[in-house]
Amino acid sequence: MAENKAQDGWGEEMDVKSHLSTYDAFIEMSKWGTVGIAVLLILMAFFLL
């Protein structure tokens, strides 16, 4: 039942599983990219200042 609510408003041509897995991967890469940049900035501040 919950899966049907997630698909409300989605067209027949859209692959819901593919879309959601792509979105999850994007969020995961964004999270780790942000952590990586923060670590890089901290290391730069430590070694360059």
Protein Blocks (a to p, Z undefined) as FASTA:
>chain_A
ZZmmmmgoiafklcfklmmmmmmmmmmmmmmmmmmmmmmmmmmmmmmZZ
